[in-house]
Structure formats: structure tokens, C-alpha cells
Amino acid sequence: MAASSGRAARGHKPFRFDSATNNWNTDWRPLPGQAVFDHNTQKIAAVSRAPGNLDLFVIGNDGGVGTTNGHVWTTAWSSATGWNADWRPLPGQAVFDRNTQQIAAVSRAPGNLDLFVIGNDSHVWTTFWGLHAANPAISLDPIRNDGGRFIEVAGTGFTPNQGVKLGYHLDNPSGGVGEGHPDAFTSDQTGGFIHLIPLESDISGAQVEATDLASDMKATASI
């Protein structure tokens, strides 16, 4: 997986949170994923871009053998979907020294992120992220693979790196309807996703609705 390139280090990042109702957790726990980082040299930058969201950033270990350079890696949490499954690198070719350089992160307005770091040329470098106007759409495709039969739901135009809630019901030839429990997951950095709905029997039709949680816009499709 992509996160494996962030493994040249010594520890998972423990996590603990505070809320008005629960106060402190009883103990720390590691975040999801396989990526690990060096607790002696690498430092986390954390920011909340909007209520119910957290974003973490760190200079990774993926610069190759013999170098301490790496891309900036990130993971995120939202109140709708929880933590991402793993860390991933940000887009771009720029790399920074994980032993000496540190990311600064700020949210100048809800739905915006700005990152800053002193680069290898001694200039301050930056990148940014902002919400895109959502225009969600989905398509459905019955598929079969080694794992069984599925309806593949392909989504485009969703808010990038934000929560998606999927609901559906399936009609079978005998006239029964199988209601699907809502699935929750996160769109990718382009605002797309591929999600599989497992099929346990023949169906005569299916209706699917996907909700872009950032904008509350919905997309529907049927077969």
C-alpha cells in the first residue's frame, strides 16, 4: 500500500482527544494505518479546518536510501467517518528534510488549509488545500471477481478528502427488497471513490444514493 513508503521509522502516533462531554480518554491509542515515523526527529503539525475535522501532517521517510528527505504525509479525522485508514503523501515532487525541517499548518477560514516549511533552498515554501464546489454523480456496474458478486459504485465530483454516506436497497426477482445499511467512507483527493456493494443473491434492480457530507448534496443512480 502507499503508506508502506513511510515506514523507515520507529513508532505509531498515539492519539488522545478531549471533548466537553467525555473529558479525556482513559488512555492513548495508535492511529489507524501502517505508516510509522521517528519519534526522535519527526514532528506532527495538527490543525482543524472546520468543526468536526482534524488534519495531521509530517515529513515522511520516502525519500529513498541514503537521504533524510521525504514528502509531506497527511491523515485526517472527521466526526462523520472517523480517521482515514492510513497516511498518504500530499501531491507534488517537493521533498524536505525530516530531521531538521518542520511543517507549520493553519486554517485561515473554514474549509481551507495552508502549510509552510523552510525549504532546502532556505526560502519558505507553501502549499494549500481548499474545498471545491461539489457536483456529485455516481454510476453503477454489476461485477464479478474472486471475492463474489458486487455492484460497483463509482463516484465523481464529491468534495475531496471528505465523508461520503452511501445508502441503497436491492430488489430481488421474488419481489423482496434488501435494505442496505448506510456505508460511510472518505472520497479521494480528486473527489472520487470506488465502493463495492456485496450481492448475496440475484437482483432485479438496485437504487443507490450517495451523500456528500461536506455539502449535503446527493447523487442517485439505479439499475
C-alpha positions as CSV (number, residue, x, y, z in Angstrom):
1,M,0.0,0.0,0.0
2,A,1.1,3.6,-0.4
3,A,1.7,4.1,3.3
4,S,4.5,1.4,3.3
5,S,6.9,4.0,1.9
6,G,6.5,5.9,5.2
7,R,7.9,3.0,7.3
8,A,11.5,3.7,7.9
9,A,10.9,4.7,11.5
10,R,10.2,3.7,15.0
11,G,6.7,4.3,16.2
12,H,3.0,4.7,15.5
13,K,1.4,8.0,16.5
14,P,-0.7,7.7,19.7
15,F,-3.9,9.7,19.8
16,R,-5.9,11.1,22.6
17,F,-8.8,13.7,22.4
18,D,-10.7,15.9,24.7
19,S,-14.4,16.7,24.4
20,A,-16.8,18.7,26.5
21,T,-18.9,15.7,27.4
22,N,-16.3,12.9,27.8
23,N,-13.2,14.8,29.0
24,W,-10.0,12.8,28.5
25,N,-10.0,9.3,27.1
26,T,-8.8,6.7,29.6
27,D,-5.6,6.1,27.6
28,W,-3.7,6.8,24.3
29,R,-4.1,4.6,21.3
30,P,-2.4,4.5,17.9
31,L,-4.0,6.0,14.8
32,P,-5.1,3.6,12.0
33,G,-2.6,2.6,9.3
34,Q,0.8,1.1,8.7
35,A,2.9,4.3,8.4
36,V,5.4,4.8,11.2
37,F,7.6,7.8,11.9
38,D,10.8,8.5,14.0
39,H,9.8,9.8,17.4
40,N,13.3,11.3,17.9
41,T,13.3,13.6,14.8
42,Q,9.9,13.9,13.2
43,K,7.2,16.3,14.4
44,I,3.5,16.4,13.8
45,A,1.6,19.5,12.8
46,A,-2.1,19.4,13.6
47,V,-4.9,21.8,12.6
48,S,-8.7,21.9,12.5
49,R,-10.0,23.2,9.1
50,A,-13.6,23.2,10.3
51,P,-15.7,22.0,13.3
52,G,-15.6,18.2,13.4
53,N,-12.4,17.9,11.4
54,L,-8.7,17.3,12.2
55,D,-5.8,17.2,9.8
56,L,-2.2,16.0,10.7
57,F,1.0,16.5,8.7
58,V,4.5,15.2,9.0
59,I,7.6,15.0,6.7
60,G,7.8,11.3,5.8
61,N,10.5,8.7,5.2
62,D,10.0,8.1,1.5
63,G,13.0,10.0,0.0
64,G,15.0,6.8,-0.7
65,V,18.1,5.1,0.7
66,G,20.8,7.4,1.9
67,T,18.7,10.6,2.3
68,T,16.7,12.1,5.1
69,N,14.4,13.9,2.6
70,G,10.8,12.9,2.2
71,H,7.4,14.1,1.0
72,V,4.8,15.6,3.4
73,W,2.4,13.0,4.6
74,T,-1.1,13.5,6.0
75,T,-4.0,11.8,7.6
76,A,-7.4,13.2,8.7
77,W,-10.3,12.7,11.0
78,S,-13.9,13.8,10.7
79,S,-16.8,13.3,13.0
80,A,-18.8,11.7,10.2
81,T,-16.3,9.0,9.2
82,G,-13.6,8.9,11.9
83,W,-9.9,8.5,11.0
84,N,-8.7,7.8,7.5
85,A,-7.5,4.2,7.0
86,D,-3.8,5.2,6.6
87,W,-1.5,8.1,6.0
88,R,-0.7,9.2,2.4
89,P,1.7,11.7,0.8
90,L,0.5,15.1,-0.5
91,P,0.6,15.7,-4.2
92,G,3.8,17.2,-5.7
93,Q,7.5,16.5,-6.1
94,A,8.9,18.7,-3.3
95,V,10.8,16.9,-0.5
96,F,12.1,18.2,2.8
97,D,14.5,17.0,5.5
98,R,12.6,15.1,8.1
99,N,15.4,15.5,10.6
100,T,15.7,19.3,10.5
101,Q,12.6,20.8,8.8
102,Q,9.1,21.1,10.3
103,I,5.7,21.8,8.8
104,A,3.5,24.7,10.1
105,A,-0.2,24.3,9.4
106,V,-3.0,26.8,9.7
107,S,-6.7,27.1,8.7
108,R,-7.3,30.7,7.6
109,A,-11.0,30.0,7.0
110,P,-13.4,27.0,7.4
111,G,-12.6,24.6,4.6
112,N,-9.1,25.9,3.9
113,L,-5.6,24.6,4.8
114,D,-2.2,26.3,4.4
115,L,1.1,24.6,5.0
116,F,4.5,26.3,5.4
117,V,8.1,24.9,5.7
118,I,11.6,26.4,5.3
119,G,12.8,24.6,2.1
120,N,16.2,23.2,1.2
121,D,17.0,26.5,-0.6
122,S,16.3,28.5,2.6
123,H,13.2,30.1,1.2
124,V,9.8,29.5,2.8
125,W,7.7,27.0,0.8
126,T,3.9,26.7,0.9
127,T,1.0,24.6,-0.4
128,F,-2.7,24.9,0.2
129,W,-5.9,23.0,0.1
130,G,-9.5,24.3,-0.3
131,L,-13.0,22.9,-0.7
132,H,-14.1,22.5,-4.2
133,A,-17.6,23.1,-5.4
134,A,-19.3,19.7,-5.2
135,N,-21.1,18.3,-8.2
136,P,-21.5,14.7,-7.1
137,A,-22.5,11.9,-9.5
138,I,-22.4,8.1,-9.3
139,S,-22.6,5.2,-11.7
140,L,-23.4,1.6,-11.0
141,D,-21.9,-1.5,-12.6
142,P,-22.6,-5.2,-11.7
143,I,-19.3,-7.0,-11.5
144,R,-18.0,-10.5,-10.5
145,N,-14.5,-11.2,-9.2
146,D,-12.7,-13.8,-7.0
147,G,-14.5,-12.3,-3.9
148,G,-18.0,-12.8,-5.3
149,R,-20.6,-10.6,-7.0
150,F,-20.9,-6.9,-6.4
151,I,-22.4,-3.7,-7.5
152,E,-19.5,-1.3,-8.2
153,V,-20.4,2.3,-7.3
154,A,-18.1,4.9,-8.9
155,G,-18.4,8.4,-7.6
156,T,-17.1,11.7,-9.1
157,G,-17.4,15.3,-8.2
158,F,-17.6,14.8,-4.5
159,T,-15.8,17.1,-2.1
160,P,-12.2,15.9,-2.0
161,N,-11.0,14.0,1.2
162,Q,-14.4,14.4,2.8
163,G,-17.0,12.0,4.1
164,V,-19.5,10.2,1.8
165,K,-22.5,8.3,3.1
166,L,-23.9,5.6,0.8
167,G,-27.4,4.1,1.2
168,Y,-29.1,1.6,-1.1
169,H,-31.8,-1.0,-1.5
170,L,-31.8,-4.1,-3.7
171,D,-34.8,-5.7,-5.4
172,N,-34.7,-9.5,-6.0
173,P,-36.7,-11.5,-8.5
174,S,-39.2,-12.7,-6.0
175,G,-40.3,-9.2,-5.2
176,G,-38.4,-8.7,-1.9
177,V,-36.3,-5.7,-1.1
178,G,-33.0,-5.8,0.7
179,E,-32.2,-2.6,2.5
180,G,-28.6,-1.7,2.8
181,H,-27.1,-0.3,5.9
182,P,-25.6,3.1,5.2
183,D,-21.9,2.8,4.4
184,A,-19.5,5.7,5.4
185,F,-16.1,6.4,3.9
186,T,-13.9,9.2,2.6
187,S,-13.5,10.4,-1.0
188,D,-10.1,10.6,-2.5
189,Q,-8.1,13.8,-3.2
190,T,-9.8,14.2,-6.6
191,G,-13.3,13.9,-5.1
192,G,-13.8,10.4,-6.4
193,F,-14.3,6.9,-5.0
194,I,-15.0,3.3,-5.9
195,H,-17.2,1.3,-3.5
196,L,-18.4,-2.3,-3.7
197,I,-21.8,-3.4,-2.5
198,P,-21.8,-7.2,-2.0
199,L,-24.6,-9.3,-3.5
200,E,-25.8,-12.4,-1.7
201,S,-28.4,-13.4,-4.3
202,D,-29.8,-12.4,-7.8
203,I,-31.3,-9.0,-8.0
204,S,-33.8,-7.5,-10.4
205,G,-32.9,-3.9,-9.6
206,A,-30.9,-1.6,-7.3
207,Q,-31.2,2.0,-6.1
208,V,-28.2,3.8,-4.6
209,E,-27.9,7.2,-3.0
210,A,-24.6,8.8,-2.1
211,T,-24.5,11.9,0.1
212,D,-21.5,14.4,0.0
213,L,-21.4,15.2,3.8
214,A,-19.4,18.4,3.3
215,S,-22.1,20.0,1.1
216,D,-25.1,17.7,1.9
217,M,-25.6,17.3,-1.9
218,K,-26.9,13.9,-3.0
219,A,-26.3,11.7,-6.1
220,T,-28.6,8.8,-7.1
221,A,-28.4,6.0,-9.6
222,S,-30.3,2.8,-10.3
223,I,-30.1,-0.3,-12.4
